[in-house]
Amino acid sequence: MENAFVIVTLSGLLTACAVAPQQQLQQPVASVKEEAVPLAQEQAEDLALDEEETLAKARAELEARLPKVELSSTMLYQLMKAEFEFRTGEWQGPYLTMLSLAQQTRDPRLARRAAEMAVAAKQADDTLAAVRLWHDLDPESEEATQYFVGMVVTSENIADIEPIFEKRLREATPGRRGLLMFQMQQLLTRAKDKDAAGAMLERLIAPYGETMEARIVRAQSLLARGDKAGAQQQARAALAAKPDSEIAALMLAQAIEDEDQIMALFDQFLKNNPNAREVRAARARILVNRKDYPAARQEFEVLLKDQPDNVAHLYAIGILATQMNDAIGAENYFTRFVEVLGRNPEDERDPSRALLILSQLAEERGDLNGALQWLDKVPDGTDQQTLFSSQLRRAHVIGKQGDLSSARRLLAGLKTEDASQQAQVAVAESQLLRDAGRTQEAYKLMEAAAKRFPKNADLLYDFALLAEKMGRVDVMEQQLREVMAQAPDNHHAYNALGYSLAERNVRLQEAYGLIAKAMEMAPGDPFIMDSMGWIHYRLGNLEEAEKHLRRAYSLRRDPEIAVHLGEVLWKKGDKLAAQQLWREARAKDPHNDTLRTTLARLGLSL
């Protein structure tokens, strides 16, 4: 199981040294007399000092380190000329002036200004030269050190940063040292010379090699080089040194390939450390991969008890609830997700996908006005594809309200040059016509769209399904085979054709082969399990049919799956169970065509 987990380290080793200077060097130095020393508000709060006092202290410390240089008229002229030329678009002359004056005066602020000019001109080598001088002139400056490390670590020669790292580790408290090791490793992954970076990391952690953190760092390095056995050995030693360390348990899991072994590791760890949130979340993700949605949901709900406003867990449970066909639960969790995000404007997560799901859930329970209200909340700043999807959904809901002309006008107003989006508009308009009972118009629209977008597999697939509803099974099969040719991994096409053959009770062996291929590609898909159960029913294999249909229904309590399972049970003589399933299907979808035709074929009523 590769890359199942990521060992998450904290922010950069030197606060911002993992951030490119282009993102940070924004404050111009207007002259030798002026200098703004920006301190993050978070740092001021952490130190519990008043911002003004902190800035004053920082300025005083800086002033004490600065050289005493008289601002001559010549120097003032050079500075003003350089700044003027820089503002008119020149960079090289102003840069060289600032760099030369910095060397003459030994003033680090001028070196910083030179670096800013090189950054603006996108000159990496010149930026590094200026930042190096800035650091040399003021080695005690945390900011200069940040940028120096950030630049050097991606250069051809990283040797210059080793003394800085070594000093940081040596002077750090034992509690802080482990964090620094993780951060150093994170930074060194950006180095171009991976071998040199790895050797440097080994030298840096060697004096602390028996600590849990050093073993984790070494395990990560070994795993990156493909030495899984060595990584496991180091991770096990780290876990033995600190049995309650979540990072050690996660590292060991990352080095283990067998998923069952990982689950056993997590189960034992959680038995001993029931409050281990990261391990529990990792276990939940494995359960999701296994499609064991009820167990995964249970784990996320345990996590949510301690952190009821954790938006990541709210979203995860919402998705799991939709997979389990729990519309009420999904709506509750996604609603809370949106509410929590609304109370925390600093959280940059986009609620748009949750809002689209909420709109769909509201529509499914018949609240069309509510569906539109959720769409109204989609923020304008979301990505274009999501905005486009929200407009398609809006048109769909308006059409459901009976205002077909308004819905079609909305779709016609979605001007886009993207062929894929144009195809989506055609499919959406066709669906509007189908929902309005104008299936012949829908068919003609899709027929034209298929000629216009012959390489759009999604559109061809939708056209195939519509053709089948129109009784054009020849067109349906032709389009599905075209989808298979264009997208050989499209399991939906194989399943649709196989199910269609099984439903019509023709070419059953061919149908079985198509469905088996679809199941091989998507073994956890409940609708393919439904198709497999149905083809076994057609072939007379009632036991196999029941097994597949029961599994499908346990994963998704869909009305059509219930109808199929009910017919199999009826055929086996379990009529009470069959009728119960059909009643469940009718309760969820009173107008379900499959239920209606099944009961009519069997001469039954509920």
Secondary structure as UniProt FT lines:
FT   TURN            2..3
FT   TURN            13..14
FT   TURN            17..18
FT   HELIX           21..23
FT   TURN            32..33
FT   HELIX           41..46
FT   TURN            47..48
FT   HELIX           51..65
FT   HELIX           73..87
FT   TURN            88..89
FT   HELIX           92..105
FT   HELIX           108..120
FT   TURN            121..122
FT   HELIX           124..137
FT   TURN            139..140
FT   HELIX           142..152
FT   TURN            153..154
FT   HELIX           159..161
FT   HELIX           162..171
FT   HELIX           174..188
FT   TURN            189..190
FT   HELIX           194..205
FT   HELIX           206..208
FT   TURN            209..210
FT   HELIX           212..224
FT   TURN            225..226
FT   HELIX           228..241
FT   TURN            243..244
FT   HELIX           246..255
FT   HELIX           259..272
FT   TURN            274..275
FT   HELIX           277..289
FT   TURN            290..291
FT   HELIX           293..306
FT   TURN            308..309
FT   HELIX           311..323
FT   TURN            324..325
FT   HELIX           327..343
FT   TURN            345..346
FT   HELIX           352..364
FT   TURN            365..366
FT   HELIX           368..376
FT   TURN            380..381
FT   HELIX           384..400
FT   TURN            401..402
FT   HELIX           404..412
FT   HELIX           419..435
FT   TURN            436..437
FT   HELIX           439..452
FT   TURN            454..455
FT   HELIX           457..469
FT   TURN            470..471
FT   HELIX           473..486
FT   TURN            488..489
FT   HELIX           491..503
FT   TURN            504..505
FT   HELIX           508..521
FT   TURN            523..524
FT   HELIX           526..538
FT   TURN            539..540
FT   HELIX           542..555
FT   HELIX           559..572
FT   HELIX           575..588
FT   TURN            590..591
FT   HELIX           593..602
//
